[in-house]
Amino acid sequence: MALLEHAWFLALDPAHQALLRAGASVCAYEAGACIAPRGEPSLHWFGVHTGLIKLAVYDAEGRGATFSGVPAGGWFGEGSVIKRELRRYDVVAVRASSLILVPVELFHRLLAESLSFNAFVIRQLNERMGQFIATIQNQRLLAVDAQVAQAIAQLFHPMLYPRTSHVLALSQEEIGMLSGISRQRVNLALGRLAELNLISIAYQAIRVVDLDGLRRYGVASL
């Protein structure tokens, strides 16, 4: 079962594990699918079982801003579910993906009954806030090459995305979607990062050679 791959689930007591097994579901989405539209009720807490999704907003002219990419192993949407508010962003499949859906009422029952689940959600919220602050900082203060470096490095957050491999099956177009930068400019930035031996580039994949160096790239002066 998909939930068995997540440490927070294994930390629950057997009764709560049984509730989740009975109440959660796994759904598949094609690349480009809008999984949860902005402005609609937040009916589920989401976990990415396979694939890659992004959280983004778009204006009437189609211009967008990406808040975060979430790879396999990541969970998201707890803030909207806790507040029972309309979703403030679109959830979009960057590539074909399967997601674990936990219904809102089941999520709230776990919050009310499970200390270990509460601890996990609090850590999630805290780490997510730090990630969003860093994203705003990067977009406003960093050069494009550094923005691309940080967009890749964020996928290796040990708490939010514990299953990320050092070989990322990411295309230049997908990195552009995550960073909000054109594919052509992403290509130039990746070449620069490869010259510095921070990454190596293969067809439809990037291998992170120096994760610490990638995380530091461009942010030393901030």
C-alpha positions in Angstrom: 0.0 0.0 0.0 1.3 3.5 -0.9 1.0 4.8 2.7 3.5 2.2 4.0 6.3 4.2 2.3 5.8 7.2 4.7 7.4 7.3 8.1 4.6 9.5 9.6 2.1 6.7 8.7 4.2 4.0 10.4 4.3 6.1 13.5 0.5 6.1 13.9 -1.1 3.6 16.2 -2.8 0.6 14.5 -6.3 2.0 14.8 -5.4 5.2 13.0 -3.5 3.3 10.4 -6.6 1.3 9.8 -8.7 4.4 9.4 -6.3 5.7 6.8 -6.2 2.5 4.9 -10.0 2.5 4.7 -10.5 6.2 3.9 -7.6 7.2 1.7 -7.5 6.6 -2.0 -5.0 6.7 -4.9 -5.8 8.5 -8.1 -3.8 8.8 -11.3 -3.5 12.0 -13.4 -2.1 12.7 -16.8 0.6 15.3 -17.4 -1.0 18.8 -17.4 -4.1 17.8 -15.5 -5.5 20.2 -13.0 -5.8 18.0 -9.9 -7.4 20.6 -7.6 -8.5 24.0 -9.0 -8.0 27.3 -7.3 -11.2 28.7 -5.7 -12.8 25.3 -5.0 -13.3 23.7 -1.6 -10.3 21.9 -0.2 -11.7 18.4 0.1 -8.4 16.4 0.4 -4.9 16.4 1.8 -2.6 15.2 -0.9 0.5 13.0 -1.0 2.5 12.4 -4.2 3.0 8.7 -4.7 4.6 8.9 -8.1 5.4 11.7 -10.5 5.7 15.5 -10.0 3.1 18.2 -9.4 3.3 22.0 -8.9 1.3 24.5 -6.9 0.7 27.6 -9.0 -1.6 30.5 -9.7 -2.6 32.0 -13.1 -4.2 35.2 -14.2 -6.8 35.8 -16.8 -4.1 36.2 -19.5 -2.5 32.8 -18.7 0.5 34.2 -16.9 1.5 32.1 -13.9 3.5 32.0 -10.7 4.7 28.7 -9.3 4.9 28.5 -5.5 6.4 25.0 -5.2 7.1 21.7 -7.0 6.3 18.5 -5.0 8.0 15.3 -6.1 7.2 11.7 -5.0 7.2 11.3 -1.3 5.9 14.9 -0.6 2.6 16.0 1.1 0.9 19.3 0.6 -2.4 21.1 1.2 -2.6 20.8 4.9 -3.0 24.6 5.4 -6.1 24.9 3.3 -7.6 21.7 4.8 -7.0 22.9 8.4 -8.7 26.2 7.6 -11.4 24.5 5.5 -11.0 27.3 3.0 -11.3 27.5 -0.7 -8.0 26.5 -2.3 -5.8 29.4 -3.1 -3.8 27.8 -5.9 -4.1 25.3 -8.7 -2.6 21.9 -8.2 -1.2 20.8 -11.6 0.5 17.5 -12.7 3.8 18.4 -14.3 4.0 14.9 -15.5 1.8 11.8 -15.2 1.4 11.3 -11.5 -0.5 9.3 -8.9 -1.6 11.0 -5.7 -2.8 9.7 -2.3 -6.0 11.6 -1.3 -6.9 11.8 2.4 -10.5 13.2 2.9 -10.7 16.4 4.9 -12.9 14.9 7.7 -10.4 12.0 8.1 -7.5 14.5 8.3 -9.3 16.5 11.0 -10.1 13.3 13.0 -6.4 12.4 13.0 -5.6 15.9 14.1 -8.0 15.5 17.0 -6.9 12.1 18.1 -3.2 11.5 17.2 -0.3 13.3 18.8 2.2 11.8 16.3 0.1 13.0 13.4 -0.1 16.5 15.0 3.6 16.6 15.3 4.1 15.7 11.7 1.6 18.3 10.4 3.2 21.0 12.6 6.7 20.2 11.1 5.2 20.2 7.6 3.7 23.7 8.1 6.9 25.0 9.6 9.1 23.7 6.9 6.7 24.8 4.1 6.7 28.3 5.5 10.5 28.4 5.4 10.4 27.1 1.8 8.0 29.7 0.7 10.0 32.5 2.3 13.1 31.2 0.5 11.2 31.1 -2.8 10.1 34.7 -2.6 13.6 35.7 -1.6 15.1 33.8 -4.5 12.7 35.2 -7.1 13.3 38.8 -6.0 17.0 38.9 -5.3 18.8 36.1 -7.2 20.1 36.0 -10.8 18.4 33.5 -13.1 21.2 30.9 -12.9 20.9 30.9 -9.1 17.1 30.7 -9.3 17.4 27.5 -11.3 19.9 26.1 -8.9 17.7 26.8 -5.9 14.6 25.4 -7.7 16.5 22.1 -8.1 17.9 22.2 -4.6 14.5 22.7 -3.0 13.4 19.3 -4.3 16.0 17.7 -1.9 14.4 19.1 1.3 14.9 16.2 3.7 11.7 16.8 5.6 9.3 17.8 2.9 10.6 15.5 0.1 12.5 12.5 1.8 12.4 10.3 -1.3 14.2 12.5 -3.8 17.0 10.7 -5.7 20.2 12.4 -6.7 19.3 11.6 -10.3 16.2 13.7 -11.1 14.1 12.7 -14.1 13.5 16.3 -15.0 13.4 17.9 -18.4 14.4 21.5 -19.1 10.7 22.3 -19.7 9.8 20.9 -16.3 12.4 22.9 -14.5 11.1 25.9 -16.3 7.6 25.1 -15.0 8.9 24.8 -11.5 11.1 28.0 -11.5 8.9 30.2 -13.7 11.8 30.6 -16.2 11.7 30.0 -20.0 13.1 26.7 -21.3 15.8 28.5 -23.3 17.0 30.4 -20.2 16.9 27.2 -18.1 19.1 25.5 -20.7 21.7 28.2 -20.3 21.6 28.1 -16.5 21.9 24.3 -16.5 25.0 24.6 -18.7 26.6 27.0 -16.3 25.8 24.8 -13.3 27.3 21.8 -15.2 30.5 23.8 -15.9 30.8 24.3 -12.2 30.4 20.6 -11.5 27.3 21.1 -9.4 25.2 18.9 -11.8 25.6 16.7 -14.8 23.1 16.6 -17.6 21.7 13.7 -19.5 18.7 13.2 -21.7 15.5 14.1 -19.7 17.5 13.8 -16.4 19.8 15.8 -14.1 22.3 14.2 -11.7 23.1 16.4 -8.7 26.9 16.1 -8.1 27.3 18.6 -5.3 24.1 19.2 -3.4 25.7 21.5 -0.8 27.3 23.6 -3.5 24.0 23.8 -5.4 22.2 25.0 -2.2 24.9 27.7 -1.7 25.0 28.8 -5.3 24.1 32.5 -5.6 22.9 32.9 -2.0 26.2 33.7 -0.3 25.7 37.4 -0.6 22.2 37.4 0.8 
